[in-house]
Amino acid sequence: MSFQRMVKRPRISRRRLRCIALATLIAVPPWARGDEPSRENQIKAALVYKVVKFVEWPADAVRDGELMFCAFGDSPVVAALAGIEGRPVRAYRARFRRLEAPTGEVARGCHVLYLAAGAGRDQTPVAPGAHATLTVGDSEDFVSRGGMVGLVNRGNRMSFEINLRAARAAGIRIAAPLLELADVVE
């Protein structure tokens, strides 16, 4: 054995280096990586998608087999909601549209309207009973201002509130299993 071989540093293969990097990423907690806000936004978007599976619109409100998800506001949740485009929701196919304004004719045709926290705080979320539009938001007082489903962050757990009176006024029915999981406001 030659002297050079004995003093030569051991080489780390690329595969081994990738494994070490992956193990480091897994071992570092999410809050240290900065992933938590995007995870929360993904959870909110998924919660909106799941909630809608327990909602029924009037027969004449949903046509063409498409359920239109609309969103207003500058929030990462809005971007996460765009990912539902084309996914199945009960017997429908989800469509997504970002709105410039959350009220009036602009929101017509929306079956689900997500209003980001801070977006349109001076406006009531769509005139109650005006359309068969399920309004969803994550501002603190969303449900008390007439919104139908409010996403609430309680500690490190997401939950939701439902304004049953507003939903009924819009002709929207919410299934009992969902009502059992929510804080219902009438």
Rosetta constraint file for C-alpha pairs under 8 A:
AtomPair CA 1 CA 5 HARMONIC 6.97 0.50
AtomPair CA 1 CA 6 HARMONIC 7.50 0.50
AtomPair CA 2 CA 6 HARMONIC 6.67 0.50
AtomPair CA 3 CA 7 HARMONIC 6.57 0.50
AtomPair CA 4 CA 8 HARMONIC 6.03 0.50
AtomPair CA 12 CA 16 HARMONIC 6.42 0.50
AtomPair CA 12 CA 17 HARMONIC 6.61 0.50
AtomPair CA 13 CA 17 HARMONIC 6.25 0.50
AtomPair CA 14 CA 18 HARMONIC 6.14 0.50
AtomPair CA 15 CA 19 HARMONIC 6.30 0.50
AtomPair CA 16 CA 20 HARMONIC 6.26 0.50
AtomPair CA 17 CA 21 HARMONIC 6.22 0.50
AtomPair CA 18 CA 22 HARMONIC 6.08 0.50
AtomPair CA 19 CA 23 HARMONIC 6.08 0.50
AtomPair CA 20 CA 24 HARMONIC 6.18 0.50
AtomPair CA 21 CA 25 HARMONIC 6.34 0.50
AtomPair CA 22 CA 26 HARMONIC 6.25 0.50
AtomPair CA 23 CA 27 HARMONIC 6.04 0.50
AtomPair CA 24 CA 28 HARMONIC 6.20 0.50
AtomPair CA 28 CA 32 HARMONIC 6.60 0.50
AtomPair CA 28 CA 33 HARMONIC 7.01 0.50
AtomPair CA 29 CA 33 HARMONIC 6.73 0.50
AtomPair CA 30 CA 34 HARMONIC 6.24 0.50
AtomPair CA 30 CA 35 HARMONIC 5.50 0.50
AtomPair CA 30 CA 36 HARMONIC 6.18 0.50
AtomPair CA 31 CA 35 HARMONIC 6.32 0.50
AtomPair CA 31 CA 36 HARMONIC 5.79 0.50
AtomPair CA 35 CA 39 HARMONIC 6.15 0.50
AtomPair CA 36 CA 40 HARMONIC 6.12 0.50
AtomPair CA 37 CA 41 HARMONIC 6.26 0.50
AtomPair CA 38 CA 42 HARMONIC 6.14 0.50
AtomPair CA 38 CA 76 HARMONIC 7.35 0.50
AtomPair CA 39 CA 43 HARMONIC 6.16 0.50
AtomPair CA 40 CA 44 HARMONIC 6.23 0.50
AtomPair CA 41 CA 45 HARMONIC 6.24 0.50
AtomPair CA 41 CA 76 HARMONIC 6.23 0.50
AtomPair CA 41 CA 77 HARMONIC 4.81 0.50
AtomPair CA 41 CA 80 HARMONIC 6.78 0.50
AtomPair CA 42 CA 46 HARMONIC 6.09 0.50
AtomPair CA 42 CA 77 HARMONIC 6.76 0.50
AtomPair CA 42 CA 80 HARMONIC 5.93 0.50
AtomPair CA 43 CA 47 HARMONIC 5.98 0.50
AtomPair CA 43 CA 158 HARMONIC 7.97 0.50
AtomPair CA 44 CA 48 HARMONIC 6.27 0.50
AtomPair CA 44 CA 77 HARMONIC 6.71 0.50
AtomPair CA 44 CA 151 HARMONIC 7.28 0.50
AtomPair CA 44 CA 158 HARMONIC 7.76 0.50
AtomPair CA 45 CA 49 HARMONIC 6.35 0.50
AtomPair CA 45 CA 77 HARMONIC 6.00 0.50
AtomPair CA 45 CA 78 HARMONIC 7.80 0.50
AtomPair CA 45 CA 80 HARMONIC 5.92 0.50
AtomPair CA 45 CA 81 HARMONIC 5.23 0.50
AtomPair CA 46 CA 50 HARMONIC 6.13 0.50
AtomPair CA 46 CA 81 HARMONIC 7.90 0.50
AtomPair CA 47 CA 51 HARMONIC 5.98 0.50
AtomPair CA 48 CA 52 HARMONIC 6.30 0.50
AtomPair CA 48 CA 136 HARMONIC 7.52 0.50
AtomPair CA 49 CA 53 HARMONIC 6.94 0.50
AtomPair CA 49 CA 84 HARMONIC 7.66 0.50
AtomPair CA 49 CA 89 HARMONIC 7.91 0.50
AtomPair CA 50 CA 54 HARMONIC 7.46 0.50
AtomPair CA 51 CA 55 HARMONIC 7.06 0.50
AtomPair CA 51 CA 178 HARMONIC 7.24 0.50
AtomPair CA 52 CA 89 HARMONIC 7.53 0.50
AtomPair CA 52 CA 112 HARMONIC 7.99 0.50
AtomPair CA 53 CA 89 HARMONIC 6.07 0.50
AtomPair CA 53 CA 90 HARMONIC 6.19 0.50
AtomPair CA 54 CA 174 HARMONIC 5.96 0.50
AtomPair CA 54 CA 175 HARMONIC 5.29 0.50
AtomPair CA 54 CA 177 HARMONIC 7.86 0.50
AtomPair CA 54 CA 178 HARMONIC 6.41 0.50
AtomPair CA 55 CA 172 HARMONIC 6.96 0.50
AtomPair CA 55 CA 173 HARMONIC 5.76 0.50
AtomPair CA 55 CA 174 HARMONIC 4.65 0.50
AtomPair CA 55 CA 175 HARMONIC 6.22 0.50
AtomPair CA 56 CA 172 HARMONIC 5.84 0.50
AtomPair CA 56 CA 173 HARMONIC 5.02 0.50
AtomPair CA 56 CA 174 HARMONIC 6.39 0.50
AtomPair CA 56 CA 175 HARMONIC 7.87 0.50
AtomPair CA 57 CA 61 HARMONIC 6.24 0.50
AtomPair CA 57 CA 62 HARMONIC 6.97 0.50
AtomPair CA 57 CA 132 HARMONIC 6.48 0.50
AtomPair CA 57 CA 171 HARMONIC 6.71 0.50
AtomPair CA 57 CA 172 HARMONIC 4.99 0.50
AtomPair CA 57 CA 173 HARMONIC 6.54 0.50
AtomPair CA 58 CA 62 HARMONIC 7.40 0.50
AtomPair CA 58 CA 132 HARMONIC 7.11 0.50
AtomPair CA 58 CA 171 HARMONIC 6.15 0.50
AtomPair CA 58 CA 172 HARMONIC 6.63 0.50
AtomPair CA 61 CA 111 HARMONIC 7.89 0.50
AtomPair CA 61 CA 132 HARMONIC 6.48 0.50
AtomPair CA 62 CA 66 HARMONIC 6.93 0.50
AtomPair CA 62 CA 67 HARMONIC 6.68 0.50
AtomPair CA 62 CA 111 HARMONIC 7.65 0.50
AtomPair CA 65 CA 91 HARMONIC 7.03 0.50
AtomPair CA 65 CA 92 HARMONIC 4.78 0.50
AtomPair CA 65 CA 93 HARMONIC 6.24 0.50
AtomPair CA 66 CA 92 HARMONIC 5.08 0.50
AtomPair CA 66 CA 93 HARMONIC 4.77 0.50
AtomPair CA 66 CA 94 HARMONIC 5.86 0.50
AtomPair CA 66 CA 95 HARMONIC 6.57 0.50
AtomPair CA 67 CA 89 HARMONIC 7.66 0.50
AtomPair CA 67 CA 92 HARMONIC 5.92 0.50
AtomPair CA 67 CA 93 HARMONIC 5.95 0.50
AtomPair CA 67 CA 94 HARMONIC 4.93 0.50
AtomPair CA 67 CA 95 HARMONIC 5.99 0.50
AtomPair CA 67 CA 110 HARMONIC 7.80 0.50
AtomPair CA 67 CA 111 HARMONIC 6.15 0.50
AtomPair CA 67 CA 112 HARMONIC 7.89 0.50
AtomPair CA 68 CA 94 HARMONIC 6.08 0.50
AtomPair CA 68 CA 95 HARMONIC 4.80 0.50
AtomPair CA 68 CA 96 HARMONIC 5.86 0.50
AtomPair CA 68 CA 97 HARMONIC 7.34 0.50
AtomPair CA 68 CA 109 HARMONIC 6.96 0.50
AtomPair CA 68 CA 110 HARMONIC 5.06 0.50
AtomPair CA 68 CA 111 HARMONIC 5.23 0.50
AtomPair CA 68 CA 112 HARMONIC 6.40 0.50
AtomPair CA 69 CA 94 HARMONIC 6.86 0.50
AtomPair CA 69 CA 95 HARMONIC 5.84 0.50
AtomPair CA 69 CA 96 HARMONIC 4.75 0.50
AtomPair CA 69 CA 97 HARMONIC 6.33 0.50
AtomPair CA 69 CA 110 HARMONIC 6.04 0.50
AtomPair CA 69 CA 111 HARMONIC 6.13 0.50
AtomPair CA 69 CA 112 HARMONIC 4.75 0.50
AtomPair CA 69 CA 113 HARMONIC 6.12 0.50
AtomPair CA 69 CA 114 HARMONIC 7.67 0.50
AtomPair CA 70 CA 96 HARMONIC 5.71 0.50
AtomPair CA 70 CA 97 HARMONIC 4.76 0.50
AtomPair CA 70 CA 98 HARMONIC 5.59 0.50
AtomPair CA 70 CA 99 HARMONIC 6.53 0.50
AtomPair CA 70 CA 107 HARMONIC 7.66 0.50
AtomPair CA 70 CA 110 HARMONIC 5.82 0.50
AtomPair CA 70 CA 111 HARMONIC 7.63 0.50
AtomPair CA 70 CA 112 HARMONIC 5.96 0.50
AtomPair CA 70 CA 113 HARMONIC 4.77 0.50
AtomPair CA 70 CA 114 HARMONIC 6.19 0.50
AtomPair CA 71 CA 78 HARMONIC 6.02 0.50
AtomPair CA 71 CA 81 HARMONIC 7.97 0.50
AtomPair CA 71 CA 96 HARMONIC 7.94 0.50
AtomPair CA 71 CA 97 HARMONIC 6.55 0.50
AtomPair CA 71 CA 98 HARMONIC 4.95 0.50
AtomPair CA 71 CA 99 HARMONIC 5.82 0.50
AtomPair CA 71 CA 102 HARMONIC 7.91 0.50
AtomPair CA 71 CA 113 HARMONIC 5.53 0.50
AtomPair CA 71 CA 114 HARMONIC 4.55 0.50
AtomPair CA 71 CA 115 HARMONIC 5.97 0.50
AtomPair CA 71 CA 116 HARMONIC 7.62 0.50
AtomPair CA 72 CA 78 HARMONIC 7.30 0.50
AtomPair CA 72 CA 98 HARMONIC 6.07 0.50
AtomPair CA 72 CA 99 HARMONIC 5.13 0.50
AtomPair CA 72 CA 100 HARMONIC 6.65 0.50
AtomPair CA 72 CA 101 HARMONIC 6.63 0.50
AtomPair CA 72 CA 102 HARMONIC 6.04 0.50
AtomPair CA 72 CA 113 HARMONIC 7.64 0.50
AtomPair CA 72 CA 114 HARMONIC 6.31 0.50
AtomPair CA 72 CA 115 HARMONIC 5.14 0.50
AtomPair CA 72 CA 116 HARMONIC 6.29 0.50
AtomPair CA 72 CA 119 HARMONIC 6.94 0.50
AtomPair CA 73 CA 78 HARMONIC 7.22 0.50
AtomPair CA 73 CA 115 HARMONIC 6.25 0.50
AtomPair CA 73 CA 116 HARMONIC 5.05 0.50
AtomPair CA 73 CA 117 HARMONIC 7.63 0.50
AtomPair CA 73 CA 118 HARMONIC 7.67 0.50
AtomPair CA 73 CA 119 HARMONIC 5.00 0.50
AtomPair CA 73 CA 120 HARMONIC 7.86 0.50
AtomPair CA 74 CA 78 HARMONIC 7.13 0.50
AtomPair CA 74 CA 116 HARMONIC 6.87 0.50
AtomPair CA 74 CA 119 HARMONIC 7.40 0.50
AtomPair CA 75 CA 79 HARMONIC 7.06 0.50
AtomPair CA 75 CA 116 HARMONIC 6.08 0.50
AtomPair CA 75 CA 117 HARMONIC 7.83 0.50
AtomPair CA 76 CA 80 HARMONIC 6.23 0.50
AtomPair CA 77 CA 81 HARMONIC 6.09 0.50
AtomPair CA 77 CA 116 HARMONIC 7.44 0.50
AtomPair CA 78 CA 82 HARMONIC 6.56 0.50
AtomPair CA 78 CA 98 HARMONIC 7.84 0.50
AtomPair CA 78 CA 114 HARMONIC 7.74 0.50
AtomPair CA 78 CA 116 HARMONIC 7.29 0.50
AtomPair CA 79 CA 83 HARMONIC 7.36 0.50
AtomPair CA 80 CA 84 HARMONIC 7.96 0.50
AtomPair CA 81 CA 96 HARMONIC 7.63 0.50
AtomPair CA 82 CA 96 HARMONIC 5.84 0.50
AtomPair CA 82 CA 97 HARMONIC 7.69 0.50
AtomPair CA 84 CA 94 HARMONIC 6.41 0.50
AtomPair CA 84 CA 95 HARMONIC 7.29 0.50
AtomPair CA 84 CA 96 HARMONIC 7.18 0.50
AtomPair CA 85 CA 93 HARMONIC 7.97 0.50
AtomPair CA 85 CA 94 HARMONIC 5.35 0.50
AtomPair CA 85 CA 95 HARMONIC 4.81 0.50
AtomPair CA 85 CA 96 HARMONIC 5.49 0.50
AtomPair CA 86 CA 93 HARMONIC 5.58 0.50
AtomPair CA 86 CA 94 HARMONIC 5.01 0.50
AtomPair CA 86 CA 95 HARMONIC 5.96 0.50
AtomPair CA 87 CA 93 HARMONIC 5.76 0.50
AtomPair CA 87 CA 94 HARMONIC 5.33 0.50
AtomPair CA 88 CA 92 HARMONIC 5.83 0.50
AtomPair CA 88 CA 93 HARMONIC 4.69 0.50
AtomPair CA 88 CA 94 HARMONIC 6.04 0.50
AtomPair CA 89 CA 93 HARMONIC 5.89 0.50
AtomPair CA 89 CA 94 HARMONIC 6.33 0.50
AtomPair CA 99 CA 106 HARMONIC 7.12 0.50
AtomPair CA 99 CA 107 HARMONIC 7.47 0.50
AtomPair CA 100 CA 106 HARMONIC 7.75 0.50
AtomPair CA 101 CA 106 HARMONIC 6.52 0.50
AtomPair CA 101 CA 107 HARMONIC 7.66 0.50
AtomPair CA 102 CA 106 HARMONIC 6.75 0.50
AtomPair CA 102 CA 107 HARMONIC 5.88 0.50
AtomPair CA 102 CA 113 HARMONIC 7.87 0.50
AtomPair CA 102 CA 115 HARMONIC 7.52 0.50
AtomPair CA 102 CA 120 HARMONIC 7.46 0.50
AtomPair CA 102 CA 125 HARMONIC 7.18 0.50
AtomPair CA 102 CA 126 HARMONIC 6.83 0.50
AtomPair CA 103 CA 107 HARMONIC 5.51 0.50
AtomPair CA 103 CA 125 HARMONIC 7.23 0.50
AtomPair CA 103 CA 126 HARMONIC 5.17 0.50
AtomPair CA 103 CA 127 HARMONIC 7.59 0.50
AtomPair CA 104 CA 108 HARMONIC 6.82 0.50
AtomPair CA 104 CA 126 HARMONIC 7.13 0.50
AtomPair CA 107 CA 113 HARMONIC 7.64 0.50
AtomPair CA 107 CA 126 HARMONIC 7.92 0.50
AtomPair CA 108 CA 131 HARMONIC 7.31 0.50
AtomPair CA 110 CA 133 HARMONIC 6.08 0.50
AtomPair CA 111 CA 132 HARMONIC 6.49 0.50
AtomPair CA 111 CA 133 HARMONIC 4.56 0.50
AtomPair CA 111 CA 134 HARMONIC 6.01 0.50
AtomPair CA 112 CA 133 HARMONIC 5.48 0.50
AtomPair CA 112 CA 134 HARMONIC 4.68 0.50
AtomPair CA 112 CA 135 HARMONIC 5.94 0.50
AtomPair CA 112 CA 136 HARMONIC 7.26 0.50
AtomPair CA 113 CA 133 HARMONIC 6.61 0.50
AtomPair CA 113 CA 134 HARMONIC 6.08 0.50
AtomPair CA 113 CA 135 HARMONIC 4.81 0.50
AtomPair CA 113 CA 136 HARMONIC 6.01 0.50
AtomPair CA 114 CA 135 HARMONIC 6.02 0.50
AtomPair CA 114 CA 136 HARMONIC 4.69 0.50
AtomPair CA 114 CA 137 HARMONIC 5.48 0.50
AtomPair CA 115 CA 119 HARMONIC 6.28 0.50
AtomPair CA 115 CA 120 HARMONIC 7.84 0.50
AtomPair CA 115 CA 125 HARMONIC 7.66 0.50
AtomPair CA 115 CA 135 HARMONIC 7.45 0.50
AtomPair CA 115 CA 136 HARMONIC 6.22 0.50
AtomPair CA 115 CA 137 HARMONIC 4.75 0.50
AtomPair CA 115 CA 138 HARMONIC 7.25 0.50
AtomPair CA 116 CA 137 HARMONIC 5.77 0.50
AtomPair CA 116 CA 138 HARMONIC 6.09 0.50
AtomPair CA 116 CA 139 HARMONIC 7.03 0.50
AtomPair CA 117 CA 137 HARMONIC 6.65 0.50
AtomPair CA 117 CA 138 HARMONIC 5.25 0.50
AtomPair CA 117 CA 139 HARMONIC 4.27 0.50
AtomPair CA 117 CA 140 HARMONIC 7.81 0.50
AtomPair CA 118 CA 139 HARMONIC 6.61 0.50
AtomPair CA 120 CA 124 HARMONIC 7.91 0.50
AtomPair CA 120 CA 125 HARMONIC 7.98 0.50
AtomPair CA 124 CA 145 HARMONIC 6.30 0.50
AtomPair CA 124 CA 146 HARMONIC 6.57 0.50
AtomPair CA 124 CA 147 HARMONIC 7.73 0.50
AtomPair CA 125 CA 135 HARMONIC 6.83 0.50
AtomPair CA 125 CA 145 HARMONIC 7.49 0.50
AtomPair CA 125 CA 146 HARMONIC 6.50 0.50
AtomPair CA 125 CA 147 HARMONIC 5.74 0.50
AtomPair CA 126 CA 130 HARMONIC 7.36 0.50
AtomPair CA 126 CA 135 HARMONIC 7.67 0.50
AtomPair CA 127 CA 131 HARMONIC 7.91 0.50
AtomPair CA 128 CA 146 HARMONIC 6.88 0.50
AtomPair CA 128 CA 166 HARMONIC 6.13 0.50
AtomPair CA 128 CA 169 HARMONIC 6.65 0.50
AtomPair CA 128 CA 170 HARMONIC 6.43 0.50
AtomPair CA 129 CA 166 HARMONIC 7.11 0.50
AtomPair CA 129 CA 167 HARMONIC 7.90 0.50
AtomPair CA 129 CA 169 HARMONIC 4.71 0.50
AtomPair CA 129 CA 170 HARMONIC 3.88 0.50
AtomPair CA 129 CA 171 HARMONIC 7.27 0.50
AtomPair CA 130 CA 170 HARMONIC 6.50 0.50
AtomPair CA 131 CA 170 HARMONIC 5.93 0.50
AtomPair CA 132 CA 170 HARMONIC 5.02 0.50
AtomPair CA 132 CA 171 HARMONIC 5.96 0.50
AtomPair CA 132 CA 172 HARMONIC 6.33 0.50
AtomPair CA 133 CA 170 HARMONIC 6.90 0.50
AtomPair CA 133 CA 172 HARMONIC 7.81 0.50
AtomPair CA 134 CA 148 HARMONIC 6.42 0.50
AtomPair CA 134 CA 149 HARMONIC 7.69 0.50
AtomPair CA 134 CA 167 HARMONIC 6.99 0.50
AtomPair CA 134 CA 170 HARMONIC 7.97 0.50
AtomPair CA 134 CA 172 HARMONIC 7.26 0.50
AtomPair CA 135 CA 147 HARMONIC 5.51 0.50
AtomPair CA 135 CA 148 HARMONIC 5.24 0.50
AtomPair CA 135 CA 149 HARMONIC 6.27 0.50
AtomPair CA 136 CA 147 HARMONIC 6.45 0.50
AtomPair CA 136 CA 148 HARMONIC 6.11 0.50
AtomPair CA 136 CA 149 HARMONIC 4.66 0.50
AtomPair CA 136 CA 150 HARMONIC 5.76 0.50
AtomPair CA 136 CA 151 HARMONIC 7.44 0.50
AtomPair CA 137 CA 142 HARMONIC 6.12 0.50
AtomPair CA 137 CA 147 HARMONIC 7.17 0.50
AtomPair CA 137 CA 149 HARMONIC 6.53 0.50
AtomPair CA 137 CA 150 HARMONIC 5.09 0.50
AtomPair CA 137 CA 151 HARMONIC 6.11 0.50
AtomPair CA 138 CA 142 HARMONIC 6.71 0.50
AtomPair CA 138 CA 150 HARMONIC 5.51 0.50
AtomPair CA 138 CA 151 HARMONIC 4.69 0.50
AtomPair CA 138 CA 152 HARMONIC 6.35 0.50
AtomPair CA 139 CA 150 HARMONIC 7.32 0.50
AtomPair CA 139 CA 151 HARMONIC 7.66 0.50
AtomPair CA 139 CA 152 HARMONIC 7.98 0.50
AtomPair CA 140 CA 150 HARMONIC 7.93 0.50
AtomPair CA 140 CA 152 HARMONIC 7.22 0.50
AtomPair CA 141 CA 145 HARMONIC 6.26 0.50
AtomPair CA 142 CA 146 HARMONIC 6.77 0.50
AtomPair CA 142 CA 147 HARMONIC 5.34 0.50
AtomPair CA 142 CA 148 HARMONIC 7.99 0.50
AtomPair CA 142 CA 149 HARMONIC 7.86 0.50
AtomPair CA 142 CA 150 HARMONIC 5.79 0.50
AtomPair CA 143 CA 147 HARMONIC 4.44 0.50
AtomPair CA 143 CA 148 HARMONIC 5.84 0.50
AtomPair CA 143 CA 149 HARMONIC 6.43 0.50
AtomPair CA 143 CA 150 HARMONIC 5.60 0.50
AtomPair CA 143 CA 161 HARMONIC 6.95 0.50
AtomPair CA 143 CA 162 HARMONIC 6.87 0.50
AtomPair CA 143 CA 163 HARMONIC 5.85 0.50
AtomPair CA 143 CA 185 HARMONIC 7.76 0.50
AtomPair CA 144 CA 163 HARMONIC 7.81 0.50
AtomPair CA 146 CA 163 HARMONIC 7.29 0.50
AtomPair CA 146 CA 166 HARMONIC 6.30 0.50
AtomPair CA 147 CA 163 HARMONIC 6.74 0.50
AtomPair CA 147 CA 166 HARMONIC 6.99 0.50
AtomPair CA 148 CA 161 HARMONIC 7.93 0.50
AtomPair CA 148 CA 162 HARMONIC 5.45 0.50
AtomPair CA 148 CA 163 HARMONIC 4.66 0.50
AtomPair CA 148 CA 164 HARMONIC 6.87 0.50
AtomPair CA 148 CA 166 HARMONIC 5.82 0.50
AtomPair CA 148 CA 167 HARMONIC 5.77 0.50
AtomPair CA 149 CA 160 HARMONIC 6.64 0.50
AtomPair CA 149 CA 161 HARMONIC 5.61 0.50
AtomPair CA 149 CA 162 HARMONIC 4.61 0.50
AtomPair CA 149 CA 163 HARMONIC 6.40 0.50
AtomPair CA 150 CA 160 HARMONIC 5.35 0.50
AtomPair CA 150 CA 161 HARMONIC 4.98 0.50
AtomPair CA 150 CA 162 HARMONIC 6.42 0.50
AtomPair CA 151 CA 158 HARMONIC 7.02 0.50
AtomPair CA 151 CA 159 HARMONIC 6.03 0.50
AtomPair CA 151 CA 160 HARMONIC 4.47 0.50
AtomPair CA 151 CA 161 HARMONIC 6.60 0.50
AtomPair CA 152 CA 158 HARMONIC 5.79 0.50
AtomPair CA 152 CA 159 HARMONIC 5.22 0.50
AtomPair CA 152 CA 160 HARMONIC 5.28 0.50
AtomPair CA 152 CA 161 HARMONIC 7.27 0.50
AtomPair CA 153 CA 157 HARMONIC 5.85 0.50
AtomPair CA 153 CA 158 HARMONIC 4.65 0.50
AtomPair CA 153 CA 159 HARMONIC 6.34 0.50
AtomPair CA 154 CA 158 HARMONIC 6.09 0.50
AtomPair CA 154 CA 159 HARMONIC 7.06 0.50
AtomPair CA 159 CA 182 HARMONIC 7.07 0.50
AtomPair CA 160 CA 182 HARMONIC 5.50 0.50
AtomPair CA 160 CA 183 HARMONIC 6.51 0.50
AtomPair CA 161 CA 182 HARMONIC 5.35 0.50
AtomPair CA 161 CA 183 HARMONIC 4.59 0.50
AtomPair CA 161 CA 184 HARMONIC 5.74 0.50
AtomPair CA 161 CA 185 HARMONIC 6.99 0.50
AtomPair CA 162 CA 179 HARMONIC 7.53 0.50
AtomPair CA 162 CA 182 HARMONIC 6.40 0.50
AtomPair CA 162 CA 183 HARMONIC 6.23 0.50
AtomPair CA 162 CA 184 HARMONIC 4.86 0.50
AtomPair CA 162 CA 185 HARMONIC 5.87 0.50
AtomPair CA 163 CA 167 HARMONIC 6.48 0.50
AtomPair CA 163 CA 184 HARMONIC 6.12 0.50
AtomPair CA 163 CA 185 HARMONIC 4.77 0.50
AtomPair CA 163 CA 186 HARMONIC 5.71 0.50
AtomPair CA 164 CA 168 HARMONIC 6.10 0.50
AtomPair CA 164 CA 184 HARMONIC 6.67 0.50
AtomPair CA 164 CA 185 HARMONIC 6.28 0.50
AtomPair CA 164 CA 186 HARMONIC 5.47 0.50
AtomPair CA 165 CA 169 HARMONIC 6.14 0.50
AtomPair CA 165 CA 185 HARMONIC 7.79 0.50
AtomPair CA 165 CA 186 HARMONIC 5.29 0.50
AtomPair CA 166 CA 170 HARMONIC 6.44 0.50
AtomPair CA 167 CA 171 HARMONIC 6.46 0.50
AtomPair CA 167 CA 172 HARMONIC 5.12 0.50
AtomPair CA 167 CA 173 HARMONIC 6.85 0.50
AtomPair CA 167 CA 174 HARMONIC 7.79 0.50
AtomPair CA 168 CA 172 HARMONIC 5.39 0.50
AtomPair CA 168 CA 173 HARMONIC 6.48 0.50
AtomPair CA 174 CA 178 HARMONIC 7.03 0.50
AtomPair CA 174 CA 179 HARMONIC 7.12 0.50
AtomPair CA 175 CA 179 HARMONIC 6.59 0.50
AtomPair CA 176 CA 180 HARMONIC 6.20 0.50
AtomPair CA 177 CA 181 HARMONIC 6.78 0.50
AtomPair CA 178 CA 182 HARMONIC 6.43 0.50
AtomPair CA 179 CA 183 HARMONIC 7.47 0.50
AtomPair CA 179 CA 184 HARMONIC 6.72 0.50
